[in-house]
Amino acid sequence: MHDQTVRDRRLRCESCLNIRDVGGYQTSDGATIRWRTLLRGDNLCNLSADGAAVLLEHGLRTVIDLRYIAELEEAVHPFGPLGAHTSVVDYRHLPLRHPDDVELDAAYRACTSLAEIYQVYLDWGGARFAAIMRAVANAPEGAVLVHCHVGKDRTGIVVALLLVLAGVPVETIVADYALRAGYLQPLFEASKQADSNVDDALWHSQPETMRSWLERLETVHGGVERYLLTAGLTPEEIERLRSRLREEPVTVITQDGSAAR
């Protein structure tokens, strides 16, 4: 297993603030999330050339861009169709909300809090989540990086769905969600300077927000596997996802014939 520790899971990719490896987390049944397999991040269009090189050296081979269509027009994506690294990285634009999703879009625009936004994505966006999960399951060998604009909300719930599917405990997922607290402070301060009316609550990753989302996944939608099957994923795709994410414990047969991990 890669010997990277939790303390250095954040990747120093110049101009981006919130890129990190999700590897190393323990599952409830003794497995470990593989290092250099699932990465999460903020807007990669901010990457410098050196920052892109760090990701490629870390094994990046697939990028899943969750941003809305309008956000794509702001800058060229370094790993997108017009980017410098399109030949070595498989780029997928899979937004969590699209103008064609009329009911989801209307529900989203009526939201007044992050918790409500997350709930709308969960309740109305099953097909969108399934497409993202399928892209991860079928991605070529190497690390998959999921990102949006800031790397905490859309990215946060997609990564949470992957981790709960892999068997990571709720409290660990909640802690990973809240981990970005200090990383985005420079972006938050710049936003406040540009607009003093910015809603501070939208910048915070309160543990309760993720915890309530995971509870709704379980109690309203019957758990992650049922949710994804209903959304259109096949049992084989779900198994491929788990196998990709999980490093299973090694079983050793002792001298007395018993098995030990």
ZAGU-731019 format. One record per residue (C-alpha): residue in one letter; chain; x, y, z. Coordinates in Angstrom, 3 decimals. Layout:
BEGIN
[site 'a'; 'A'; [X; Y; Z]]
...
***
This chain:
BEGIN
[site 'm'; 'A'; [0.000; 0.000; 0.000]]
[site 'h'; 'A'; [1.199; 3.522; -0.718]]
[site 'd'; 'A'; [2.766; 4.881; 2.492]]
[site 'q'; 'A'; [1.317; 8.376; 2.228]]
[site 't'; 'A'; [-0.222; 9.524; 5.526]]
[site 'v'; 'A'; [-3.449; 11.334; 6.231]]
[site 'r'; 'A'; [-1.444; 14.402; 7.254]]
[site 'd'; 'A'; [-0.130; 14.966; 3.738]]
[site 'r'; 'A'; [-3.186; 13.935; 1.695]]
[site 'r'; 'A'; [-3.480; 17.521; 0.402]]
[site 'l'; 'A'; [-1.609; 17.929; -2.894]]
[site 'r'; 'A'; [0.328; 21.150; -3.368]]
[site 'c'; 'A'; [-0.859; 22.075; -6.853]]
[site 'e'; 'A'; [-0.016; 25.694; -7.518]]
[site 's'; 'A'; [-3.005; 28.053; -7.899]]
[site 'c'; 'A'; [-5.499; 25.461; -6.647]]
[site 'l'; 'A'; [-6.382; 25.420; -2.946]]
[site 'n'; 'A'; [-8.338; 22.253; -2.290]]
[site 'i'; 'A'; [-6.915; 19.237; -4.140]]
[site 'r'; 'A'; [-6.371; 16.138; -2.050]]
[site 'd'; 'A'; [-6.085; 12.359; -2.210]]
[site 'v'; 'A'; [-8.982; 10.536; -0.557]]
[site 'g'; 'A'; [-6.912; 7.392; -0.005]]
[site 'g'; 'A'; [-6.090; 5.853; 3.342]]
[site 'y'; 'A'; [-9.526; 5.924; 4.951]]
[site 'q'; 'A'; [-10.508; 2.718; 6.743]]
[site 't'; 'A'; [-13.794; 0.973; 5.979]]
[site 's'; 'A'; [-16.073; -0.583; 8.565]]
[site 'd'; 'A'; [-15.006; -4.100; 7.551]]
[site 'g'; 'A'; [-11.237; -3.632; 7.624]]
[site 'a'; 'A'; [-10.428; -2.560; 4.063]]
[site 't'; 'A'; [-8.670; 0.685; 3.114]]
[site 'i'; 'A'; [-9.422; 3.225; 0.388]]
[site 'r'; 'A'; [-6.605; 2.986; -2.140]]
[site 'w'; 'A'; [-4.149; 5.861; -2.473]]
[site 'r'; 'A'; [-3.698; 7.480; -5.905]]
[site 't'; 'A'; [-7.165; 6.256; -6.919]]
[site 'l'; 'A'; [-9.707; 8.939; -5.969]]
[site 'l'; 'A'; [-8.799; 12.624; -5.805]]
[site 'r'; 'A'; [-11.044; 15.592; -5.119]]
[site 'g'; 'A'; [-10.439; 19.220; -6.016]]
[site 'd'; 'A'; [-11.510; 22.735; -6.798]]
[site 'n'; 'A'; [-11.443; 24.457; -10.205]]
[site 'l'; 'A'; [-8.596; 22.926; -12.219]]
[site 'c'; 'A'; [-8.730; 25.846; -14.647]]
[site 'n'; 'A'; [-6.698; 27.698; -12.009]]
[site 'l'; 'A'; [-3.837; 25.196; -12.245]]
[site 's'; 'A'; [-0.378; 26.356; -13.209]]
[site 'a'; 'A'; [1.746; 24.204; -15.491]]
[site 'd'; 'A'; [3.687; 23.017; -12.439]]
[site 'g'; 'A'; [0.435; 22.184; -10.674]]
[site 'a'; 'A'; [-0.714; 20.083; -13.603]]
[site 'a'; 'A'; [2.633; 18.276; -13.545]]
[site 'v'; 'A'; [2.118; 17.406; -9.864]]
[site 'l'; 'A'; [-1.214; 15.760; -10.676]]
[site 'l'; 'A'; [0.170; 13.827; -13.622]]
[site 'e'; 'A'; [3.059; 12.604; -11.480]]
[site 'h'; 'A'; [0.508; 11.524; -8.861]]
[site 'g'; 'A'; [-1.068; 9.239; -11.450]]
[site 'l'; 'A'; [-3.971; 11.357; -12.708]]
[site 'r'; 'A'; [-5.594; 9.742; -15.746]]
[site 't'; 'A'; [-9.276; 10.751; -15.532]]
[site 'v'; 'A'; [-10.956; 14.070; -14.689]]
[site 'i'; 'A'; [-14.677; 14.354; -13.937]]
[site 'd'; 'A'; [-15.779; 17.983; -14.141]]
[site 'l'; 'A'; [-19.028; 18.620; -12.240]]
[site 'r'; 'A'; [-19.339; 22.307; -13.132]]
[site 'y'; 'A'; [-22.346; 23.753; -14.909]]
[site 'i'; 'A'; [-22.213; 24.560; -18.612]]
[site 'a'; 'A'; [-21.919; 28.306; -17.996]]
[site 'e'; 'A'; [-18.867; 27.745; -15.775]]
[site 'l'; 'A'; [-16.993; 26.013; -18.595]]
[site 'e'; 'A'; [-16.830; 29.258; -20.545]]
[site 'e'; 'A'; [-14.725; 31.048; -17.930]]
[site 'a'; 'A'; [-11.353; 29.506; -18.850]]
[site 'v'; 'A'; [-9.744; 26.645; -20.766]]
[site 'h'; 'A'; [-9.512; 23.439; -18.742]]
[site 'p'; 'A'; [-5.909; 22.115; -18.775]]
[site 'f'; 'A'; [-7.169; 18.550; -19.153]]
[site 'g'; 'A'; [-10.168; 19.359; -21.337]]
[site 'p'; 'A'; [-10.537; 19.172; -25.138]]
[site 'l'; 'A'; [-8.528; 22.376; -25.681]]
[site 'g'; 'A'; [-6.063; 21.824; -22.847]]
[site 'a'; 'A'; [-2.400; 20.961; -22.946]]
[site 'h'; 'A'; [-2.839; 17.472; -21.459]]
[site 't'; 'A'; [-5.878; 16.131; -23.258]]
[site 's'; 'A'; [-3.829; 13.326; -24.831]]
[site 'v'; 'A'; [-2.925; 11.734; -21.484]]
[site 'v'; 'A'; [-6.039; 12.402; -19.397]]
[site 'd'; 'A'; [-9.592; 11.253; -20.073]]
[site 'y'; 'A'; [-11.801; 14.319; -19.459]]
[site 'r'; 'A'; [-15.513; 13.919; -18.692]]
[site 'h'; 'A'; [-17.939; 16.799; -18.219]]
[site 'l'; 'A'; [-20.722; 15.389; -16.043]]
[site 'p'; 'A'; [-22.558; 18.273; -14.331]]
[site 'l'; 'A'; [-24.854; 17.591; -11.409]]
[site 'r'; 'A'; [-27.365; 20.064; -12.818]]
[site 'h'; 'A'; [-28.200; 20.760; -16.456]]
[site 'p'; 'A'; [-30.674; 23.232; -18.029]]
[site 'd'; 'A'; [-32.572; 20.232; -19.411]]
[site 'd'; 'A'; [-33.291; 19.038; -15.852]]
[site 'v'; 'A'; [-36.337; 21.262; -15.536]]
[site 'e'; 'A'; [-37.747; 19.914; -12.262]]
[site 'l'; 'A'; [-34.346; 19.637; -10.593]]
[site 'd'; 'A'; [-33.413; 23.141; -11.715]]
[site 'a'; 'A'; [-36.667; 24.611; -10.389]]
[site 'a'; 'A'; [-36.237; 22.849; -7.043]]
[site 'y'; 'A'; [-32.618; 24.017; -6.857]]
[site 'r'; 'A'; [-33.546; 27.656; -7.425]]
[site 'a'; 'A'; [-36.082; 27.475; -4.594]]
[site 'c'; 'A'; [-33.448; 26.358; -2.060]]
[site 't'; 'A'; [-32.434; 28.660; 0.778]]
[site 's'; 'A'; [-29.603; 26.638; 2.344]]
[site 'l'; 'A'; [-26.796; 24.235; 1.466]]
[site 'a'; 'A'; [-28.656; 21.416; 3.221]]
[site 'e'; 'A'; [-31.648; 21.961; 0.933]]
[site 'i'; 'A'; [-29.419; 22.098; -2.159]]
[site 'y'; 'A'; [-27.778; 18.800; -1.241]]
[site 'q'; 'A'; [-31.200; 17.253; -0.667]]
[site 'v'; 'A'; [-32.425; 18.405; -4.090]]
[site 'y'; 'A'; [-29.408; 16.861; -5.795]]
[site 'l'; 'A'; [-30.023; 13.591; -3.967]]
[site 'd'; 'A'; [-33.777; 13.458; -4.544]]
[site 'w'; 'A'; [-33.820; 14.607; -8.173]]
[site 'g'; 'A'; [-30.355; 13.822; -9.504]]
[site 'g'; 'A'; [-30.158; 10.039; -9.426]]
[site 'a'; 'A'; [-29.438; 9.717; -13.149]]
[site 'r'; 'A'; [-26.677; 12.347; -12.864]]
[site 'f'; 'A'; [-25.055; 10.517; -9.958]]
[site 'a'; 'A'; [-25.327; 7.206; -11.812]]
[site 'a'; 'A'; [-23.506; 8.646; -14.837]]
[site 'i'; 'A'; [-20.689; 9.879; -12.591]]
[site 'm'; 'A'; [-20.415; 6.553; -10.761]]
[site 'r'; 'A'; [-20.342; 4.716; -14.088]]
[site 'a'; 'A'; [-17.545; 6.974; -15.340]]
[site 'v'; 'A'; [-15.470; 6.177; -12.250]]
[site 'a'; 'A'; [-16.167; 2.450; -12.538]]
[site 'n'; 'A'; [-15.146; 2.377; -16.212]]
[site 'a'; 'A'; [-12.224; 4.804; -16.021]]
[site 'p'; 'A'; [-8.808; 3.659; -17.288]]
[site 'e'; 'A'; [-6.198; 2.604; -14.756]]
[site 'g'; 'A'; [-4.901; 5.511; -12.709]]
[site 'a'; 'A'; [-6.263; 8.208; -10.444]]
[site 'v'; 'A'; [-9.693; 9.764; -10.994]]
[site 'l'; 'A'; [-10.105; 13.394; -9.933]]
[site 'v'; 'A'; [-13.591; 14.766; -9.263]]
[site 'h'; 'A'; [-13.905; 18.542; -9.112]]
[site 'c'; 'A'; [-16.300; 21.458; -9.328]]
[site 'h'; 'A'; [-15.604; 25.170; -8.817]]
[site 'v'; 'A'; [-14.702; 25.357; -5.127]]
[site 'g'; 'A'; [-14.428; 21.642; -4.381]]
[site 'k'; 'A'; [-16.679; 21.352; -1.353]]
[site 'd'; 'A'; [-20.373; 21.024; -2.294]]
[site 'r'; 'A'; [-20.909; 19.186; -5.584]]
[site 't'; 'A'; [-17.568; 17.443; -5.191]]
[site 'g'; 'A'; [-18.301; 16.789; -1.525]]
[site 'i'; 'A'; [-21.506; 14.850; -2.097]]
[site 'v'; 'A'; [-20.121; 12.875; -5.052]]
[site 'v'; 'A'; [-17.082; 11.812; -3.019]]
[site 'a'; 'A'; [-19.321; 11.030; -0.049]]
[site 'l'; 'A'; [-21.439; 8.734; -2.226]]
[site 'l'; 'A'; [-18.318; 6.897; -3.389]]
[site 'l'; 'A'; [-16.954; 6.532; 0.132]]
[site 'v'; 'A'; [-20.204; 5.255; 1.623]]
[site 'l'; 'A'; [-20.446; 2.738; -1.218]]
[site 'a'; 'A'; [-16.932; 1.558; -0.353]]
[site 'g'; 'A'; [-17.933; 1.084; 3.288]]
[site 'v'; 'A'; [-16.287; 4.089; 4.951]]
[site 'p'; 'A'; [-18.046; 5.024; 8.241]]
[site 'v'; 'A'; [-20.292; 8.084; 8.324]]
[site 'e'; 'A'; [-18.146; 10.009; 10.801]]
[site 't'; 'A'; [-15.059; 9.577; 8.612]]
[site 'i'; 'A'; [-16.965; 10.857; 5.572]]
[site 'v'; 'A'; [-18.233; 13.823; 7.573]]
[site 'a'; 'A'; [-14.696; 14.615; 8.717]]
[site 'd'; 'A'; [-13.384; 14.466; 5.142]]
[site 'y'; 'A'; [-16.147; 16.849; 4.057]]
[site 'a'; 'A'; [-15.211; 19.331; 6.791]]
[site 'l'; 'A'; [-11.463; 19.000; 6.173]]
[site 'r'; 'A'; [-11.356; 21.873; 3.689]]
[site 'a'; 'A'; [-12.204; 24.420; 6.416]]
[site 'g'; 'A'; [-8.940; 26.370; 6.276]]
[site 'y'; 'A'; [-7.943; 25.575; 2.704]]
[site 'l'; 'A'; [-10.479; 27.870; 1.067]]
[site 'q'; 'A'; [-10.055; 30.819; 3.423]]
[site 'p'; 'A'; [-8.103; 32.928; 0.872]]
[site 'l'; 'A'; [-10.873; 32.416; -1.705]]
[site 'f'; 'A'; [-13.540; 33.252; 0.872]]
[site 'e'; 'A'; [-11.762; 36.450; 1.896]]
[site 'a'; 'A'; [-11.350; 37.526; -1.728]]
[site 's'; 'A'; [-15.027; 36.877; -2.344]]
[site 'k'; 'A'; [-15.989; 38.976; 0.683]]
[site 'q'; 'A'; [-13.818; 41.847; -0.524]]
[site 'a'; 'A'; [-15.479; 41.733; -3.935]]
[site 'd'; 'A'; [-18.989; 41.512; -2.473]]
[site 's'; 'A'; [-19.663; 42.265; 1.198]]
[site 'n'; 'A'; [-23.123; 40.695; 0.872]]
[site 'v'; 'A'; [-21.779; 37.204; 0.213]]
[site 'd'; 'A'; [-23.628; 34.631; 2.313]]
[site 'd'; 'A'; [-21.037; 33.309; 4.773]]
[site 'a'; 'A'; [-23.041; 30.100; 5.311]]
[site 'l'; 'A'; [-22.472; 29.047; 1.703]]
[site 'w'; 'A'; [-18.718; 28.968; 2.326]]
[site 'h'; 'A'; [-18.754; 26.735; 5.358]]
[site 's'; 'A'; [-18.761; 22.935; 5.422]]
[site 'q'; 'A'; [-20.738; 22.236; 8.561]]
[site 'p'; 'A'; [-20.540; 18.579; 9.627]]
[site 'e'; 'A'; [-24.303; 18.554; 10.263]]
[site 't'; 'A'; [-24.973; 19.329; 6.595]]
[site 'm'; 'A'; [-23.190; 16.206; 5.381]]
[site 'r'; 'A'; [-24.458; 14.083; 8.246]]
[site 's'; 'A'; [-28.091; 14.922; 7.450]]
[site 'w'; 'A'; [-27.483; 14.212; 3.741]]
[site 'l'; 'A'; [-26.082; 10.768; 4.513]]
[site 'e'; 'A'; [-28.983; 10.083; 6.861]]
[site 'r'; 'A'; [-31.449; 10.975; 4.101]]
[site 'l'; 'A'; [-29.627; 8.664; 1.699]]
[site 'e'; 'A'; [-30.172; 5.835; 4.167]]
[site 't'; 'A'; [-33.663; 6.532; 5.505]]
[site 'v'; 'A'; [-35.455; 7.985; 2.470]]
[site 'h'; 'A'; [-33.634; 6.242; -0.392]]
[site 'g'; 'A'; [-32.879; 2.901; 1.249]]
[site 'g'; 'A'; [-29.096; 3.210; 1.309]]
[site 'v'; 'A'; [-26.459; 3.822; -1.310]]
[site 'e'; 'A'; [-26.715; 0.538; -3.230]]
[site 'r'; 'A'; [-30.489; 0.697; -3.593]]
[site 'y'; 'A'; [-30.225; 4.366; -4.590]]
[site 'l'; 'A'; [-27.714; 3.670; -7.352]]
[site 'l'; 'A'; [-29.534; 0.588; -8.632]]
[site 't'; 'A'; [-32.752; 2.604; -8.840]]
[site 'a'; 'A'; [-30.823; 5.329; -10.678]]
[site 'g'; 'A'; [-29.725; 2.827; -13.344]]
[site 'l'; 'A'; [-26.383; 1.406; -12.226]]
[site 't'; 'A'; [-25.980; -2.356; -12.603]]
[site 'p'; 'A'; [-24.779; -4.695; -9.822]]
[site 'e'; 'A'; [-21.651; -5.344; -11.908]]
[site 'e'; 'A'; [-20.861; -1.620; -12.098]]
[site 'i'; 'A'; [-21.335; -1.263; -8.353]]
[site 'e'; 'A'; [-18.956; -4.151; -7.745]]
[site 'r'; 'A'; [-16.366; -2.596; -10.085]]
[site 'l'; 'A'; [-16.619; 0.654; -8.141]]
[site 'r'; 'A'; [-16.030; -1.078; -4.835]]
[site 's'; 'A'; [-13.116; -3.079; -6.206]]
[site 'r'; 'A'; [-11.522; 0.028; -7.650]]
[site 'l'; 'A'; [-11.759; 1.982; -4.395]]
[site 'r'; 'A'; [-11.026; -0.706; -1.810]]
[site 'e'; 'A'; [-7.732; -2.316; -0.891]]
[site 'e'; 'A'; [-8.758; -5.481; 0.903]]
[site 'p'; 'A'; [-6.950; -6.651; 4.054]]
[site 'v'; 'A'; [-4.417; -9.411; 3.561]]
[site 't'; 'A'; [-5.392; -12.680; 5.210]]
[site 'v'; 'A'; [-2.485; -14.672; 6.639]]
[site 'i'; 'A'; [-2.775; -18.333; 7.584]]
[site 't'; 'A'; [-0.987; -18.900; 10.895]]
[site 'q'; 'A'; [0.915; -22.038; 11.913]]
[site 'd'; 'A'; [-2.120; -23.447; 13.698]]
[site 'g'; 'A'; [-4.177; -23.126; 10.504]]
[site 's'; 'A'; [-6.279; -20.173; 11.626]]
[site 'a'; 'A'; [-6.746; -17.061; 9.501]]
[site 'a'; 'A'; [-5.565; -13.651; 10.670]]
[site 'r'; 'A'; [-5.558; -10.191; 9.143]]
***
